[in-house]
């Protein structure tokens, strides 16, 4: 975790005594990510490939939680952790290393941590994942435990390799046969009061905690995965009705709105949610405020990418930060794009999420570049009011945690 610019709280001017103790709540599966970088090409069958770089870190929902915490948001995560060394390492890295509140999380005896191996090459990454669905928390029915194993290649509109968390529980009201455990209540049963919550939508699945969080005043920010059913029906995303902001990528947005232009898709989505944000990859992002009709577009920052793993999570974290801080829409987009650009220059996943130290160092460096376009630089002038006047020299190098190292 970056500690070079202590005390930066993006919400400091807005905090009041009766505010929620938690800024952002999220839930989902935590993976152990093992990341290989510096591969010249995809591994070839029957051969051994050597990577020039490697790191390990908590992954899955931990990518988003870490990105939020490093930007100064008080983050609460509800997740299941294995009772193996991987689970212990992930718990310690998140709670002690990143300051994330895990009071709603739990360790599952006898359950091993899900693992993803990510290989980055040619500007993309391929992932191999394995895991079993976590049993219900102690005191509830464990239900069936399923095994998953996947090899996925991610790109525009590609499916992810993360097993979806359990969704809507089976209908209740019919007494269970004698000796049969009652269906487990959904986890988490009661999310903490928070300014915001982050959900991942899936066709045909409703997470009861989302509606509860929204009723309690949380702004819901949601992304969505690839629709394996091929229907691409917004009405099949029941939790969309509770969302403040919906953040699909361009391919997903166009498929859901039956449009052939990402900007047209954003305007169509803004008829369903207050804020529609469509990420455009190398072209940046476009957002529409459904309440006012205002739109904003910000180009991407050109960087040399080491690993794109987790960049989407970092983008969402940056946008959530700007929204909770009540920044103008264009500033939120610019900040989200900046944090995502900084993240791809490091090992992926939670390792790469930038903190204020990285943002401050980039801002100090970019203003000294003689070739920098003054008009483009002006897009980030809002950082002057957020950052200290001095920062460590760029580039910053973050320590890469690896299992087995001891302090």
C-alpha positions in Angstrom: 0.0 0.0 0.0 1.3 3.4 -0.8 2.0 5.6 2.2 4.0 8.4 0.7 1.2 10.9 0.8 -0.5 10.2 4.1 -3.7 11.9 5.2 -5.3 12.4 1.7 -9.0 11.8 2.3 -11.0 12.7 -0.9 -14.2 13.0 1.2 -12.8 15.0 4.1 -14.7 18.2 3.2 -18.0 16.2 3.1 -17.7 14.1 6.2 -20.2 14.7 9.0 -20.6 13.0 12.5 -23.7 11.0 11.4 -22.2 9.7 8.2 -21.7 6.0 7.7 -18.4 4.6 9.0 -18.0 2.8 5.7 -17.5 4.6 2.5 -17.8 1.6 0.1 -19.1 -1.9 0.7 -18.5 -4.8 -1.7 -18.7 -8.6 -1.7 -17.6 -11.5 -3.9 -15.0 -14.2 -4.2 -11.3 -13.6 -3.2 -8.8 -15.4 -5.3 -5.1 -15.8 -4.9 -3.6 -14.3 -8.1 -0.3 -15.6 -9.4 0.8 -13.2 -12.3 3.4 -13.9 -14.9 4.6 -11.0 -17.1 7.2 -10.5 -19.7 6.1 -13.4 -21.9 7.0 -12.8 -25.6 4.1 -14.9 -26.8 1.4 -17.3 -25.6 2.7 -20.6 -24.1 3.1 -23.3 -26.8 1.8 -26.8 -26.2 4.5 -29.2 -25.2 7.1 -26.5 -24.3 8.1 -24.6 -21.2 7.9 -20.8 -21.2 9.9 -18.6 -18.9 8.4 -15.3 -17.7 10.7 -12.3 -17.0 8.4 -11.2 -14.1 6.2 -12.7 -11.5 4.0 -11.5 -8.6 1.3 -12.8 -6.3 -1.5 -11.0 -4.6 -5.1 -11.2 -3.5 -7.4 -11.2 -6.6 -11.0 -11.4 -7.6 -13.0 -8.9 -5.6 -9.9 -8.0 -3.7 -8.7 -6.1 -6.8 -11.5 -3.6 -6.4 -11.3 -3.4 -2.7 -7.6 -2.6 -2.8 -8.1 0.0 -5.5 -10.7 1.8 -3.3 -8.7 1.6 -0.1 -5.6 3.0 -1.8 -7.6 6.0 -2.9 -8.5 6.8 0.7 -12.0 5.3 0.9 -13.0 3.4 4.0 -13.7 0.0 2.4 -15.6 -3.0 3.8 -15.4 -6.4 2.2 -17.6 -9.4 2.9 -15.9 -12.5 1.5 -15.1 -16.1 2.3 -11.5 -17.0 2.9 -9.9 -20.5 2.8 -8.2 -21.8 5.9 -5.1 -22.7 3.9 -1.9 -20.6 3.7 -3.3 -18.8 0.6 -6.3 -17.6 2.5 -4.3 -16.5 5.5 -2.0 -14.6 3.2 -4.9 -12.9 1.4 -6.6 -11.9 4.7 -3.4 -10.5 6.1 -2.6 -8.6 2.9 -6.0 -7.0 2.8 -6.6 -6.2 6.4 -3.1 -5.4 7.6 -1.5 -4.3 4.3 -4.4 -2.3 2.9 -6.5 -1.4 5.9 -9.7 -3.0 4.5 -12.4 -3.8 7.0 -13.0 -7.6 7.0 -15.4 -7.7 9.9 -18.1 -9.1 7.6 -15.7 -11.7 6.1 -15.2 -15.2 7.5 -12.8 -18.2 7.2 -14.2 -21.5 6.0 -12.7 -24.6 7.7 -11.6 -27.2 5.3 -12.1 -25.0 2.2 -9.2 -24.2 -0.1 -8.7 -20.8 -1.7 -9.6 -20.2 -5.3 -6.5 -19.6 -7.5 -6.0 -17.8 -10.8 -2.8 -17.9 -12.8 -2.6 -14.9 -15.1 -0.2 -14.7 -18.1 0.3 -11.3 -19.7 1.6 -11.0 -23.3 0.9 -9.0 -26.4 -1.1 -6.4 -24.4 -3.6 -8.9 -23.2 -3.7 -11.7 -20.6 -4.8 -15.3 -20.4 -6.0 -16.8 -17.1 -6.3 -20.3 -15.7 -8.5 -20.5 -12.7 -9.6 -23.2 -10.3 -11.9 -23.1 -7.2 -14.8 -24.5 -5.4 -17.9 -22.5 -4.4 -17.5 -21.5 -0.7 -19.9 -23.3 1.7 -22.4 -21.1 3.5 -21.1 -19.4 6.7 -21.1 -21.4 9.9 -24.6 -22.0 11.3 -26.4 -22.2 7.9 -26.8 -24.9 5.4 -23.7 -25.7 3.4 -25.6 -26.7 0.3 -23.9 -28.3 -2.7 -20.3 -27.5 -3.4 -19.4 -27.3 -7.0 -16.0 -27.3 -8.6 -14.9 -25.0 -11.4 -11.9 -25.0 -13.6 -11.5 -22.5 -16.5 -9.1 -21.3 -19.1 -10.1 -17.9 -20.4 -8.6 -15.3 -22.7 -9.8 -11.8 -21.9 -10.3 -9.0 -24.4 -13.2 -6.9 -25.6 -16.3 -8.8 -24.6 -14.5 -12.0 -23.5 -15.9 -14.0 -20.6 -14.0 -13.8 -17.3 -12.6 -16.8 -15.4 -14.1 -15.9 -12.1 -17.0 -18.1 -10.9 -20.1 -16.1 -10.2 -21.1 -15.8 -6.6 -24.4 -17.3 -5.5 -27.4 -15.2 -6.3 -31.1 -15.3 -5.5 -31.8 -18.1 -3.0 -34.4 -20.8 -3.8 -38.0 -19.8 -3.1 -39.0 -20.3 0.5 -42.3 -21.1 2.1 -42.3 -24.8 1.6 -41.3 -26.7 4.8 -38.1 -28.7 4.4 -38.4 -32.4 4.9 -37.5 -33.7 8.3 -33.7 -33.9 8.8 -33.0 -31.6 5.8 -31.2 -28.3 6.6 -33.2 -25.2 5.7 -31.9 -23.2 2.7 -29.1 -20.9 3.7 -29.9 -17.2 3.8 -28.0 -15.1 1.3 -24.6 -13.9 2.2 -24.1 -11.1 3.2 -27.4 -11.0 5.0 -27.3 -7.4 6.1 -24.7 -5.1 4.5 -23.3 -2.3 6.6 -24.6 1.2 6.1 -22.3 2.8 3.5 -22.1 5.7 1.1 -21.7 3.4 -1.8 -21.7 -0.3 -2.7 -20.3 -2.1 -5.8 -22.1 -4.9 -7.5 -21.5 -7.2 -10.4 -24.6 -7.8 -12.4 -25.4 -11.1 -14.2 -28.4 -12.1 -16.3 -31.2 -13.7 -14.3 -29.5 -13.2 -11.0 -30.6 -10.9 -8.2 -28.5 -10.3 -5.1 -30.8 -9.4 -2.2 -28.1 -7.3 -0.4 -28.1 -4.8 -3.3 -31.7 -3.7 -2.7 -31.0 -3.6 1.0 -28.0 -1.4 0.6 -29.9 0.9 -1.7 -32.7 1.3 0.7 -30.2 2.2 3.4 -28.9 5.1 1.3 -25.9 3.5 -0.5 -25.3 4.6 -4.1 -24.9 1.3 -6.2 -22.2 1.2 -8.8 -22.4 -1.9 -11.1 -20.5 -3.5 -13.9 -21.5 -6.5 -15.8 -19.9 -9.6 -17.4 -20.3 -11.3 -20.7 -23.8 -12.6 -21.3 -23.3 -16.3 -21.9 -27.0 -16.7 -22.7 -26.6 -14.4 -25.7 -29.9 -12.6 -25.0 -28.3 -9.3 -23.9 -31.5 -8.1 -22.2 -31.4 -5.3 -19.8 -34.6 -6.5 -18.2 -32.8 -9.7 -17.2 -30.6 -7.6 -14.9 -33.0 -7.0 -12.0 -30.6 -5.2 -9.8 -30.0 -2.5 -12.4 -33.2 -0.8 -11.0 -31.2 -0.1 -7.8 -28.1 1.3 -9.5 -26.8 4.9 -9.4 -24.2 4.1 -12.1 -23.8 1.4 -14.7 -20.3 0.9 -16.1 -20.1 -1.6 -19.0 -17.4 -1.7 -21.7 -18.2 -0.6 -25.2 -19.0 -4.1 -26.5 -21.3 -4.9 -23.6 -23.1 -1.6 -23.8 -23.8 -1.8 -27.6 -25.1 -5.4 -27.3 -27.4 -4.5 -24.4 -28.8 -1.4 -26.2 -28.8 -2.9 -29.8 -26.8 0.1 -31.0 -23.6 0.2 -33.1 -22.0 3.2 -31.4 -20.7 3.3 -27.8 -21.8 6.9 -27.3 -25.3 6.1 -28.5 -25.3 3.1 -26.2 -24.4 5.4 -23.3 -27.3 7.7 -24.0 -29.7 4.7 -24.2 -28.4 3.3 -20.9 -28.9 6.8 -19.3 -32.6 6.2 -19.8 -32.4 3.3 -17.4 -29.9 4.5 -14.8 -28.9 8.0 -13.5 -25.3 7.6 -14.6 -24.1 5.6 -17.7 -20.4 5.2 -18.2 -19.0 3.3 -21.1 -15.3 2.4 -21.2 -13.8 2.5 -24.7 -10.4 0.9 -24.1 -7.6 2.8 -25.8 -10.1 5.5 -26.8 -10.9 6.4 -23.2 -14.4 6.6 -21.7 -17.8 8.3 -22.3 -20.4 9.1 -19.7 -24.0 10.5 -19.7 -25.8 11.9 -16.7 -29.4 10.7 -17.1 -30.8 13.3 -14.7 -29.4 16.3 -16.6 -28.6 15.0 -20.0 -25.0 16.2 -19.6 -22.3 14.1 -21.3 -18.5 13.9 -20.9 -15.8 12.2 -22.9 -12.1 11.8 -21.9 -9.4 10.2 -24.0 -7.2 7.5 -22.7 -3.7 8.3 -21.5 -1.1 6.6 -23.7 1.2 4.4 -21.6 3.4 1.4 -22.1 1.3 -1.4 -20.6 2.9 -4.2 -18.6 -0.2 -6.0 -17.6 -3.9 -4.9 -18.0 -5.2 -7.3 -15.2 -7.4 -5.3 -12.9 -7.4 -2.1 -14.9 -11.2 -2.2 -15.1 -11.6 -2.5 -11.3 -9.2 0.5 -10.9 -11.2 2.6 -13.3 -14.4 1.9 -11.3 -12.7 2.7 -8.1 -11.5 6.0 -9.5 -15.0 6.9 -10.7 -16.6 6.0 -7.4 -14.0 8.2 -5.6 -14.8 11.2 -7.8 -18.6 10.6 -7.5 -18.6 10.4 -3.7 -16.4 13.5 -3.6 -19.0 15.3 -5.8 -16.6 16.2 -8.6 -17.8 17.3 -12.1 -18.5 14.4 -14.4 -15.6 15.1 -16.7 -13.2 15.2 -13.7 -14.5 11.8 -12.5 -13.9 10.3 -15.9 -10.4 11.8 -16.2 -9.4 10.5 -12.7 -10.8 7.1 -13.4 -8.9 6.9 -16.7 -5.7 8.1 -15.0 -5.7 5.6 -12.3 -6.4 2.8 -14.8 -3.5 4.0 -16.9 -1.2 4.0 -14.0 -2.3 0.5 -13.0 -1.3 -1.2 -16.3 2.3 -0.1 -15.9 2.7 -2.5 -12.9 2.0 -6.2 -12.2 -1.7 -6.7 -12.5 -4.5 -7.2 -10.0 -4.4 -5.6 -6.6 -0.6 -5.1 -6.9 -1.0 -2.5 -9.6 -3.7 -0.3 -8.0 -2.3 3.2 -7.6 -2.5 5.3 -4.5 -2.2 9.0 -4.1 1.6 8.8 -4.2 1.5 7.4 -7.7 -1.0 10.0 -8.8 1.0 12.8 -7.3 4.3 11.6 -8.8 2.7 11.3 -12.3 1.2 14.8 -12.0 4.6 16.3 -11.0 6.3 14.5 -13.9 3.9 15.2 -16.7 4.0 19.0 -16.1 7.7 19.0 -16.7 7.5 17.2 -20.2 8.3 19.8 -22.9 6.3 17.9 -25.5 3.1 17.8 -23.4 0.1 19.4 -25.0 -1.1 22.3 -22.7 -4.7 21.7 -23.6 -4.5 18.0 -22.6 -2.7 18.9 -19.4 -5.5 21.3 -18.5 -7.9 18.3 -18.3 -6.1 17.2 -15.1 -5.8 20.7 -13.5 -8.3 19.6 -10.8 -5.5 17.5 -9.2 -3.8 20.7 -8.0 -6.4 21.1 -5.3 -6.1 17.5 -4.2 -2.3 16.8 -4.2 0.6 18.0 -2.1 3.0 20.4 -3.7 5.9 17.9 -3.7 6.0 14.3 -4.5 8.5 11.5 -4.9 10.2 11.2 -8.3 8.5 9.1 -11.0 8.5 6.2 -11.6 7.6 4.8 -8.2 8.3 1.1 -7.7 6.0 -0.8 -5.4 7.2 -3.8 -3.5 5.8 -7.0 -5.1 4.5 -9.4 -2.4 5.3 -13.0 -3.0 4.2 -15.9 -0.8 7.1 -17.3 1.2 8.9 -14.0 1.8 9.3 -13.1 5.4 10.0 -9.6 6.8 
